[in-house]
Amino acid sequence: MKKRYKVLLVTAVILIILGITVAIVGKSMLAKITEELESLKLEDISSPDLSMLDDGTYAGSFGNAAVAAVVEVTIGDHRIERIVLVDHRNGKGQAAEAILGTVIERQSLEVDVIAGATYSSLTILKAVEDALH
């Protein structure tokens, strides 16, 4: 009986230590992700000078621990003709793919973000910026 009690006690202590460790690591990761997302709001996004770009397809990407995007941007006659969202990881937030049509329509990255999808919108815009700079 004593041996069984010791085994249960050791197991309980190990589980408690493991639980505390997971809680600490999880809290740290959540804080890092939150910090990265908030810093995304502070990023400058500049529209490229389309008159300086040759016709062709340009690849770009941007991301952090929570949101990432990979795009291909096709330029023709110094205009954005098409943007393909090759990959988009948007975590629990809403997808912001609709922003691509607005960028093409306005021929600019200076567009409003999609309501409810701020971080995804900014990430996609940064990926397009990366492709064209």
C-alpha positions in Angstrom: 0.0 0.0 0.0 2.8 2.4 0.8 4.5 1.8 -2.5 1.2 2.5 -4.4 0.7 5.7 -2.4 4.3 6.9 -3.2 3.7 6.1 -6.9 0.5 8.1 -6.9 2.1 11.0 -5.0 5.0 11.1 -7.4 2.7 11.0 -10.4 0.5 13.7 -9.0 3.6 16.0 -8.4 4.8 15.3 -11.9 1.4 16.2 -13.4 1.2 19.4 -11.4 4.7 20.4 -12.5 3.9 19.6 -16.1 0.6 21.6 -15.9 2.3 24.6 -14.4 5.0 24.4 -17.1 2.4 24.2 -19.9 0.5 27.1 -18.4 3.7 29.3 -18.3 4.8 28.4 -21.8 1.3 28.9 -23.2 1.0 32.3 -21.5 4.4 33.4 -22.9 3.5 32.3 -26.4 0.1 34.1 -26.2 1.9 37.3 -25.1 4.3 37.0 -28.0 1.6 36.5 -30.6 -0.4 39.4 -29.1 2.7 41.6 -29.3 3.4 40.6 -32.9 -0.2 41.3 -33.9 -0.3 44.7 -32.2 3.0 45.7 -33.8 1.5 44.8 -37.2 -0.9 47.8 -36.8 2.1 50.0 -36.6 3.8 48.8 -39.8 4.0 51.3 -42.6 2.6 50.1 -45.9 3.7 52.0 -49.0 2.4 51.7 -52.5 5.0 51.0 -55.1 5.7 53.2 -58.0 4.1 51.0 -60.7 5.7 53.0 -63.5 9.0 51.6 -62.4 8.0 47.9 -62.6 8.5 45.7 -65.6 5.7 43.4 -66.8 5.7 40.1 -65.0 4.7 38.2 -62.0 6.2 39.0 -58.6 6.1 36.9 -55.5 6.0 38.2 -52.0 5.2 37.1 -48.4 4.7 38.4 -45.0 3.8 36.9 -41.7 4.2 36.3 -38.0 3.2 33.6 -35.5 -0.5 34.1 -36.0 -1.1 35.4 -39.6 0.8 34.8 -42.8 0.3 35.4 -46.5 2.1 34.5 -49.8 1.0 36.3 -52.9 1.8 36.5 -56.6 1.2 39.9 -58.2 1.0 40.2 -62.0 2.0 43.6 -63.5 1.1 44.6 -67.1 1.5 48.0 -68.6 2.5 49.4 -65.2 -0.8 48.3 -63.7 -1.6 45.6 -61.1 -3.6 43.1 -63.3 -4.0 40.2 -60.9 -3.1 39.2 -57.3 -3.2 35.5 -56.4 -3.3 34.6 -52.8 -1.1 31.5 -52.9 -1.3 30.8 -49.1 -3.1 32.5 -46.3 -3.0 31.4 -42.7 -5.3 33.6 -40.7 -5.6 31.9 -37.4 -9.0 32.4 -35.7 -9.6 35.8 -37.4 -11.7 36.3 -40.5 -10.1 36.0 -43.9 -9.5 39.2 -45.8 -9.2 38.1 -49.4 -11.7 40.7 -50.5 -9.0 43.4 -50.0 -7.2 42.1 -53.1 -10.0 43.4 -55.4 -9.8 46.8 -53.8 -6.0 46.9 -54.3 -6.5 46.1 -58.0 -9.4 48.5 -58.4 -7.5 51.4 -56.8 -4.0 50.4 -58.0 -2.7 51.2 -54.6 -2.0 49.6 -51.2 -3.5 52.6 -49.5 -6.8 50.9 -48.9 -9.0 50.4 -45.8 -8.7 47.1 -44.1 -11.6 44.6 -44.0 -13.7 45.1 -40.9 -13.2 42.1 -38.6 -10.1 41.0 -40.4 -7.6 43.8 -39.6 -4.6 41.6 -39.1 -5.2 39.4 -42.1 -5.8 42.6 -44.2 -2.5 44.1 -43.1 -0.6 40.9 -43.6 -1.9 40.5 -47.2 -1.1 44.2 -47.9 2.5 43.7 -46.5 2.9 40.5 -48.7 1.8 42.5 -51.8 4.2 45.3 -50.8 7.0 42.7 -50.4 6.3 41.4 -53.9 6.4 44.8 -55.5 9.4 46.4 -53.7 
